[in-house]
Amino acid sequence: MDEPDLSGQTVLVTGSAKGVGRELLLATAACGAATAVHYHTSADAAREAAADATERGASDATTVQGDVTDPDSVDGLFSAVEADLGSVDVLVNNVGAFAPAHWEEIDFETWNRVLETNVNGTYLCSKRALPAMRENGYGRIVNVGYASSEKGLVSPKNFPYFVAKAGVLMFTRMLAADTQDDGVTVNAVSPYVVENSEEFPDDLPRGRPAAYEDLIRPMLFFLDPDTGYVSGENLEIDGGWLPERV
């Protein structure tokens, strides 16, 4: 698949100073987009990512700070992107916290943080991006989910994360339906275990975690200006993993 031409478009990837978000953002930079590196606390890493984006071919690059769970902060970070690069044409909702412990050991503050970061962050950023997308008659939104949300994984560990990612996928489908006449597509990519994960199960499908490139190619498919009839879809990137109760 040829890489899409994203020149003339402004891309915002939340949580793009490090890890998966950084690699997704750099991929859009290589397609000629103007890129906004979002961070919450990792300012130095964000500046390095912006410099790397410029080297990869971004038409422009900036950094924006904000808490995606706070409406005022989200408005501020979008306003900063608009002032530097113009309105957001492409939004990738990547930020997501998790809590790898038995659900009965998780306090309410942790439970709430996981749901707020994954679900509320996706909602707030999408809501802030949509008015300009609708006005322009064009937009691409990709949400990062989790493979288990489509396969019914039942686990007492990481409970709020599974609940949150199921919510993200439902939000994806509902928003896709609501924007079908606006030139906007809304899709999701849902990995299982990615190469930057802190822990790896013993029975990884195909003997390895997902590489960044495994996520990048389907994300770029969804972001392609020529992929305007594909919306409301979730692509699981898990090597054929079939979960059982864990």
FITOR-107932 format. One record per residue (C-alpha): residue number from 1; x negated, y, z. Coordinates in nm, 4 decimals. Layout:
NUM|X|Y|Z
...
This chain:
1|0.0000|0.0000|0.0000
2|-0.1349|0.3402|-0.0952
3|-0.1534|0.5963|0.1810
4|0.1248|0.8550|0.1643
5|0.0503|1.2158|0.0774
6|0.1263|1.4189|0.3901
7|-0.0343|1.7408|0.2711
8|0.1767|2.0424|0.3582
9|0.3331|1.8600|0.6533
10|0.2839|1.9211|1.0243
11|0.2480|1.6105|1.2392
12|0.2874|1.5904|1.6169
13|0.1953|1.2653|1.7905
14|0.2665|1.2686|2.1622
15|-0.0101|1.1309|2.3812
16|-0.2617|1.1509|2.0979
17|-0.5769|1.2389|2.2897
18|-0.6621|0.8725|2.3450
19|-0.5765|0.5154|2.2524
20|-0.2996|0.4222|2.0127
21|-0.1708|0.7770|1.9827
22|-0.5112|0.9058|1.8791
23|-0.5493|0.6417|1.6090
24|-0.2020|0.7082|1.4737
25|-0.2712|1.0800|1.4583
26|-0.6068|1.0316|1.2840
27|-0.4328|0.8179|1.0228
28|-0.2000|1.1063|0.9390
29|-0.5000|1.3405|0.9266
30|-0.6555|1.1176|0.6611
31|-0.3368|1.1688|0.4588
32|-0.3916|1.5448|0.4588
33|-0.1442|1.6522|0.7273
34|-0.1870|1.9394|0.9688
35|-0.2126|1.7622|1.3028
36|-0.1195|1.8586|1.6587
37|-0.2976|1.6583|1.9287
38|-0.0744|1.6445|2.2342
39|-0.2093|1.5789|2.5817
40|-0.0936|1.6113|2.9409
41|-0.4188|1.6102|3.1385
42|-0.6899|1.4923|2.8950
43|-0.7958|1.8282|2.7518
44|-1.1525|1.7287|2.6591
45|-1.0384|1.4116|2.4824
46|-0.7743|1.6121|2.2953
47|-1.0326|1.8578|2.1656
48|-1.2493|1.5684|2.0475
49|-0.9492|1.4115|1.8734
50|-0.8708|1.7406|1.6980
51|-1.2307|1.7656|1.5771
52|-1.2132|1.4065|1.4514
53|-0.8854|1.4843|1.2739
54|-1.0518|1.7673|1.0856
55|-1.3348|1.5373|0.9835
56|-1.0839|1.2768|0.8626
57|-0.9207|1.5263|0.6280
58|-0.6538|1.7130|0.8245
59|-0.5635|2.0425|0.6590
60|-0.5619|2.1948|1.0082
61|-0.5714|2.0700|1.3661
62|-0.4768|2.2056|1.7042
63|-0.4264|2.0810|2.0601
64|-0.1129|2.1305|2.2681
65|-0.0579|2.0579|2.6357
66|0.2703|1.9568|2.7891
67|0.4719|1.7223|3.0074
68|0.7161|1.5371|2.7808
69|0.9517|1.4716|3.0734
70|1.0089|1.8419|3.1372
71|1.2420|2.0330|2.9008
72|1.0661|2.3682|2.9449
73|0.7257|2.2101|2.8924
74|0.8475|2.0336|2.5775
75|0.9839|2.3598|2.4430
76|0.6499|2.5246|2.5160
77|0.4423|2.2601|2.3414
78|0.6620|2.2709|2.0310
79|0.6467|2.6498|2.0292
80|0.2675|2.6258|2.0401
81|0.2633|2.3861|1.7437
82|0.4986|2.6127|1.5483
83|0.2827|2.9162|1.6163
84|-0.0356|2.7394|1.5012
85|0.0809|2.5015|1.2280
86|0.4470|2.5670|1.1516
87|0.7538|2.3602|1.2313
88|0.7089|1.9891|1.2964
89|0.7884|1.7726|0.9943
90|0.6708|1.4448|1.1460
91|0.7122|1.3417|1.5101
92|0.5681|1.0229|1.6569
93|0.6958|0.9580|2.0103
94|0.4079|0.7570|2.1491
95|0.3865|0.8537|2.5181
96|0.4963|0.5809|2.7562
97|0.4109|0.4828|3.1125
98|0.4360|0.1295|3.2529
99|0.4238|-0.0356|3.5945
100|0.2837|-0.3926|3.5923
101|0.4240|-0.5144|3.9241
102|0.7238|-0.7125|4.0446
103|1.0271|-0.4863|4.0246
104|1.1043|-0.5225|4.3974
105|0.7587|-0.3825|4.4765
106|0.8098|-0.0719|4.2640
107|0.9343|0.2357|4.4460
108|1.1938|0.4660|4.2963
109|0.9377|0.7301|4.2052
110|0.7467|0.4811|3.9896
111|1.0654|0.3386|3.8390
112|1.1839|0.6873|3.7508
113|0.8461|0.7901|3.6064
114|0.8451|0.4952|3.3657
115|1.2000|0.5637|3.2451
116|1.1442|0.9383|3.2222
117|0.8223|0.9092|3.0258
118|0.9499|0.6534|2.7763
119|1.3168|0.7427|2.7359
120|1.3453|1.1066|2.8382
121|1.0229|1.1988|2.6610
122|1.1495|1.0460|2.3362
123|1.4847|1.2188|2.3779
124|1.3464|1.5632|2.4652
125|1.0854|1.5734|2.1892
126|1.3288|1.4451|1.9265
127|1.5934|1.6941|2.0312
128|1.3447|1.9817|2.0102
129|1.2128|1.8737|1.6692
130|1.5477|1.8122|1.4987
131|1.6841|2.1652|1.4429
132|1.3919|2.2610|1.2169
133|1.4005|1.9229|1.0417
134|1.7696|1.9639|0.9698
135|1.7218|2.3194|0.8507
136|1.4425|2.2079|0.6189
137|1.6355|1.9029|0.4996
138|1.3414|1.6774|0.5776
139|1.1902|1.4985|0.8750
140|1.0304|1.1770|0.9898
141|1.0530|1.0437|1.3469
142|0.8824|0.7235|1.4585
143|0.9251|0.5917|1.8117
144|0.6894|0.3417|1.9716
145|0.8781|0.0539|2.1286
146|0.7793|-0.2883|2.2596
147|0.8247|-0.6235|2.0893
148|1.0108|-0.7887|2.3759
149|1.3005|-0.5465|2.3439
150|1.4228|-0.7309|2.0335
151|1.3497|-1.0825|2.1565
152|1.5109|-1.0919|2.4968
153|1.2041|-1.1273|2.7165
154|1.3063|-1.1685|3.0788
155|1.0366|-1.0851|3.3309
156|1.0381|-0.9670|3.6920
157|0.7151|-0.7777|3.6161
158|0.7056|-0.4452|3.4337
159|1.0842|-0.4366|3.4714
160|1.1324|-0.0611|3.4156
161|0.9113|-0.0663|3.1047
162|1.1249|-0.3332|2.9357
163|1.4424|-0.1466|3.0312
164|1.2966|0.1802|2.9006
165|1.1780|0.0401|2.5685
166|1.5169|-0.1209|2.5084
167|1.6597|0.2276|2.5586
168|1.4111|0.3732|2.3097
169|1.5246|0.1274|2.0408
170|1.8915|0.2004|2.1045
171|1.8148|0.5721|2.0869
172|1.6330|0.5123|1.7569
173|1.9360|0.3504|1.5985
174|2.1802|0.6079|1.7303
175|1.9672|0.9003|1.6146
176|1.9187|0.7402|1.2725
177|2.2966|0.7203|1.2327
178|2.3395|1.0793|1.3446
179|2.0814|1.2144|1.0987
180|2.1646|1.0084|0.7910
181|2.2890|1.3133|0.5983
182|2.0076|1.5463|0.7053
183|1.7058|1.4167|0.5119
184|1.5653|1.2796|0.8385
185|1.4652|0.9194|0.9041
186|1.4227|0.7662|1.2499
187|1.2458|0.4327|1.2926
188|1.0418|0.2399|1.5478
189|0.7269|0.0313|1.5569
190|0.7074|-0.2180|1.8417
191|0.3769|-0.3875|1.9213
192|0.3187|-0.6695|2.1672
193|-0.0411|-0.6469|2.2923
194|-0.2714|-0.3914|2.1312
195|-0.6510|-0.3936|2.1224
196|-0.6838|-0.1214|2.3883
197|-0.4725|-0.3123|2.6453
198|-0.6283|-0.3617|2.9869
199|-0.5279|-0.7282|3.0067
200|-0.4828|-0.9964|2.7401
201|-0.2624|-1.3072|2.7785
202|-0.4272|-1.6429|2.7166
203|-0.1835|-1.7369|2.4410
204|-0.2071|-1.4370|2.2095
205|-0.0497|-1.5088|1.8703
206|-0.3095|-1.5571|1.5972
207|-0.5749|-1.5534|1.8671
208|-0.6057|-1.1770|1.8951
209|-0.4216|-0.8607|1.9979
210|-0.2829|-0.6213|1.7406
211|-0.5529|-0.3980|1.5953
212|-0.4854|-0.0281|1.5545
213|-0.4672|-0.0810|1.1803
214|-0.1822|-0.3285|1.2305
215|0.0258|-0.0425|1.3730
216|-0.1005|0.2293|1.1407
217|0.0113|0.0771|0.8118
218|0.3791|0.0268|0.9049
219|0.3864|0.3685|1.0729
220|0.2600|0.5306|0.7516
221|0.5275|0.3404|0.5575
222|0.7947|0.4986|0.7754
223|0.6318|0.8432|0.7393
224|0.6038|0.8258|0.3615
225|0.8099|1.0991|0.1915
226|0.9218|0.8316|-0.0573
227|1.0687|0.6115|0.2182
228|1.3785|0.8211|0.2661
229|1.6331|0.5376|0.2586
230|1.4766|0.3400|0.5431
231|1.6136|0.4538|0.8778
232|1.7254|0.2954|1.2024
233|1.4763|0.0128|1.1639
234|1.2454|-0.1453|1.4197
235|0.9369|-0.3289|1.2996
236|0.7889|-0.5680|1.5532
237|0.4119|-0.5987|1.5282
238|0.3417|-0.9067|1.7363
239|0.1856|-1.1742|1.5164
240|0.4975|-1.3894|1.5330
241|0.5139|-1.3956|1.9126
242|0.8185|-1.5733|2.0560
243|0.8466|-1.4903|2.4248
244|0.9763|-1.7119|2.6988
245|1.0556|-1.6099|3.0532
246|0.7294|-1.4926|3.2106
